[in-house]
Amino acid sequence: PSLTLIKLPGTFAVCALPALAQLPTPVASVLWSLTVTMDEVSLVCPWSEAPADAAVSGPWSALMVEGPLDLTLTGILHELLGPLGSAGIPIY
């Protein structure tokens, strides 16, 4: 399938918090993503909302694949990551 990338407005932080950290409160934003594993809490949020006690990387831009996408599609990451990697664009 042909994929269209859209640059989201604003800048974003990629934050790492300890596994047992208190979870941050979501904010209204075009992007706010929280992932919790046994080892770490990872947060992608607006740059201005990065928790003070987090290890923070950024500021970053964010791209979104225009959708909706059929959840049964395969090869999406391959189609996206190849050209971005060739262009030297880091991916998180």
PESULKA-V620987 format. One record per pair of residues at least 4 apart in sequence whose C-alpha atoms are under 6 Angstrom apart, sorted by the first residue. I is the first residue (numbers start at 0). J is the second residue. D is the distance in whole Angstrom. If there is no record, write none. Layout:
I;J;D / I;J;D
This chain:
3;64;6 / 3;65;5 / 4;63;6 / 4;64;5 / 4;65;6 / 5;62;5 / 5;63;5 / 6;61;6 / 6;62;5 / 7;61;6 / 7;62;6 / 10;46;6 / 10;58;6 / 10;59;5 / 10;60;5 / 11;44;5 / 11;45;4 / 11;46;4 / 11;58;5 / 11;59;5 / 12;43;6 / 12;44;6 / 12;46;5 / 12;56;6 / 12;57;5 / 12;58;5 / 13;42;6 / 13;43;5 / 13;55;6 / 13;56;5 / 14;41;6 / 14;42;5 / 14;53;6 / 14;54;6 / 14;55;5 / 15;40;6 / 15;41;5 / 15;53;6 / 15;54;5 / 16;39;6 / 16;40;5 / 16;53;5 / 17;39;5 / 18;38;5 / 18;39;4 / 18;40;5 / 31;43;6 / 31;44;5 / 32;42;6 / 32;43;5 / 33;41;6 / 33;42;5 / 34;40;6 / 34;41;5 / 35;40;5 / 76;80;6 / 80;84;6 / 83;88;5 / 84;88;6
